[in-house]
Amino acid sequence: MIRRSLPAVFALLFTTPLLAAPAAQQTLFNFVRPADVVQVATQDASLPQSNAEQTAEGEVLRRVTFNPVAQPTLRLTPQTGAWDWSQSGVMSLRIQSAMNWAVTLYVKIQSNDGKTLISRVDLPAGPAQTLLVPLVATSPLSLGMKAGPPMPMTVDGQRILLASSAGELDRSQVVSVTLSMDQPKVAQSILLERFGVQDSAAVTQAVYGGLVDAFGQSTRSKWPEKIGSDEQLKSAAAKEQQQTKTWLAEREKSSLDKFGGWLKGPAFKASGFFRTEKRDGRWYLVTPEGHPFYSLGVNTVTPDVNQTYIAGREWMFESLPKPDEPLASHFGEGDNRGGNGVDQGRGYNAGRWYDFYGANLQRLYGAPCVLGSDTKAGVAEAAKADAVEATVEKAAEQPVVPATAESGVAEAAKAGAEDATVAKAAEQKPAEPCTAVIDEQRWTSHTLDRLQAWGFNTVGNWSAPALANADRVPYTLPLSIVGDYASISTGTDWWGGMPDPFDPRFAMATERAVAIAARDHRDDPWLIGYFADNELAWAGPGDDPKARYALAYGTLKMTTDVPAKRAFLKQLRDKYRNQAGLSKAWGIDLPAWELMEDPGFVPPLPSAEHPEIEADFKYFQKVFADTYFKTISDSLKWHAPNQLLLGGRFAISTPEAVESCAQYCDVLSFNLYTLQPQDGYDFAKLRSLDKPVLITEFNFGSADRGPFWGGVTQLAKEEDRGPAYANFLKQALSEPLIVGVHWFQYLDQPVTGRLLDGENGHFGLVGITDLPFQGFVDSVRKSNLAAVDQLGKEAEKAKAEADKASHDAEGGRKAEAGKGPGQGAGNPGGHSGKGH
């Protein structure tokens, strides 16, 4: 950056035009040429009077430096009264990071009634941009998607950064705008110029308009696998299929049983179904044929999860099929409005949707659109045939005339009827899309080919039933326990409240769900087992006591018609007998026991002075979890005694829930979005439970292949995903408890968000065009194939350690037996206890 003196800068101002201001922008203040219309105040920040400077791009900006304290701030207020921004949609500020790295800035806008709007801005290093902060709470989620297009972006030659905002504001009475940083470790500077407001409609249109092309790909970037035509798509698919065949041929030479078990590993008893066994200190899944099996799985391998809502935001899509076009059969209707945490703040979550992945499958695997009775062209063809037949019959009934005339009448009538009837039929019958015929068997076969060629051996949760029915790759199934049983709120309730296992209706719902799930699979040796739901709200958000014991707090807040509340109250009454005993133990004044039955009752926080509070919470949460997992376990043992109960796929948990899961399930399962499994849970605690562990979700994403969200574990770029996968798998294999890892998920999510919750992540193996991300898939395949070798080394290591421990123990017994009077373990006459 070039620093210049203030006189030189002012000279530049009058000789070099400033960048044109965006349309409909009202400038309220200019930091380079300040006027007495805005008051500027700083706290732990400096704004020297003579430090305007010219950037490398030729802009003149003014430096503000935030000092390394708790919250350095720069505050802007009107000289008098308040700003009326009721006719504007966004606050604008020309801004640049003066550092060689990105900085995080917080913008707070306040109105005179105390209402506040807050925006977190991740300001990148590089040239200046116009920061735009919506004055009405706005985010990509409010536009239907988890993450928006990458910022900054260039619109009409202007570099802009559209931020998200949260909160509420009276735009007619704005009294302050504050810029701050949160505990910067070193002094950090930004450069500022114009501050003002402008209209928001044009901004939103520019940022989100025409976001998706005809193939469902982002129009905002390019990448190697991006497709521009049907011919390119088919050519790339043919090349990939040839590569898959080559890899499959190599797999045939590997030492695996038909289920993917390791033939050269330790030998186990063959039971005809998958099971678990611990050998030499290491846990294993065992195939029906008795071989060790490390489950390398992929979740959501299915063609029907990539629809995205278009209703009300058709302007985001460059090209959607017209009603009478073949690809129009991939439209549909849905409604994902609800009251759970996942539904909060989301817009465009109901109405018409389109399935770009399905359309691309039709391009690749679809039969030509045959004219039928439900298509516009088909209606015309059918009407034409009927008219010809009827008219010819009628013409034949006319009075007899010479043969040549008769044929002429018939032909004329035929031709006239064709034209009139076809036109009339086309007018009367509305256009309907032709029904797509996708070769599902071909998709299924090729998908299984891919999974095996890439070194995977398990079809994970929420996958297409056709994959499980092929008897080629082992699979898992979810138990979705749906019913009208009571539920307990623990706070966020992302997917809903906790099922109340004390409610008899929960047991009934469990019985029904297990019976349905097991009906067609109980004797299938390819089924590894069932998951007990997914990511239940066992605790609240945060790490404070109310989050840790959210299940106990949430239960006591309920009314007594909730079975869990009655169970908790009975536990406390059985222990304390009356309110006096409870009052003493909890350090509260409870005049009457009936007050605890009140839905407004709030129990005290756990404390060192009253340890019984925490003890009671823990005990209730353990009984709650025991009841939940035992109910499912008992039902599964009855309906599917040969398959495993694979745990609850914990995303958030409590020690009580994990202990109960270990007690009643065959496997513990966790969804861990971390760089390695050991970062997601305390494995020392898990070892004490001595139960096999399955990592049922993990992934690594980036934002440079179309979809704008890189997931919870987002990496800087696509090329980082392969090494991250390799490291995660290596660390998982090094942990003797872990018996497999399942990637989430097979496909990228839609650019504009999936139906369920608006997630639009790039963490798939395969893109929206059904083409794999080749570099990542190559890396994943190498890691998966190497896993067999690493598992062999880990098995040998475990056996050696077990042999050593056995030898040490035997040596110790001999030492004890050989001790004479006065000879201790440390005396020269005894053995060391370490063997020879």
Salt bridges, closest charged atoms under 4 A:
GLU53 OE1 - ARG3 NE 3.33
GLU53 OE2 - ARG63 NH2 3.05
GLU59 OE2 - ARG94 NH2 2.73
ASP113 OD2 - LYS115 NZ 3.92
ASP122 OD1 - ARG120 NH2 3.20
GLU168 OE2 - LYS115 NZ 3.40
GLU193 OE1 - ARG194 NH1 2.83
GLU225 OE1 - ARG705 NE 3.70
ASP230 OD1 - ARG363 NE 3.24
GLU240 OE1 - HIS446 NE2 3.09
GLU240 OE1 - ARG450 NH2 2.99
GLU250 OE1 - ARG781 NH2 2.78
ASP257 OD2 - HIS291 ND1 2.91
GLU277 OE1 - ARG275 NH1 2.84
GLU277 OE2 - ARG279 NH2 3.44
ASP335 OD2 - ARG337 NH2 2.69
ASP449 OD1 - ARG472 NH2 2.81
ASP503 OD2 - ARG505 NH2 2.78
GLU511 OE2 - HIS639 NE2 2.58
ASP574 OD2 - LYS570 NZ 2.82
GLU612 OE1 - LYS575 NZ 2.48
ASP616 OD1 - LYS575 NZ 2.70
ASP626 OD1 - LYS622 NZ 2.70
ASP634 OD2 - LYS630 NZ 2.70
GLU656 OE2 - ARG548 NH2 2.62
ASP690 OD1 - LYS278 NZ 2.68
GLU697 OE2 - ARG649 NH2 3.24
ASP704 OD2 - ARG705 NH1 3.79
GLU718 OE1 - ARG721 NE 3.13
GLU718 OE1 - HIS762 NE2 2.55
GLU719 OE2 - ARG705 NH2 3.67
ASP720 OD1 - LYS717 NZ 3.09
GLU735 OE1 - ARG687 NH2 2.79
ASP748 OD2 - HIS762 ND1 2.88
ASP757 OD1 - ARG754 NE 2.63
GLU759 OE1 - ARG754 NH2 3.44
ASP770 OD1 - ARG450 NH1 3.16
ASP803 OD2 - LYS799 NZ 3.17
ASP808 OD2 - LYS804 NZ 3.21
GLU810 OE1 - ARG813 NH2 2.56
GLU816 OE2 - LYS819 NZ 2.86
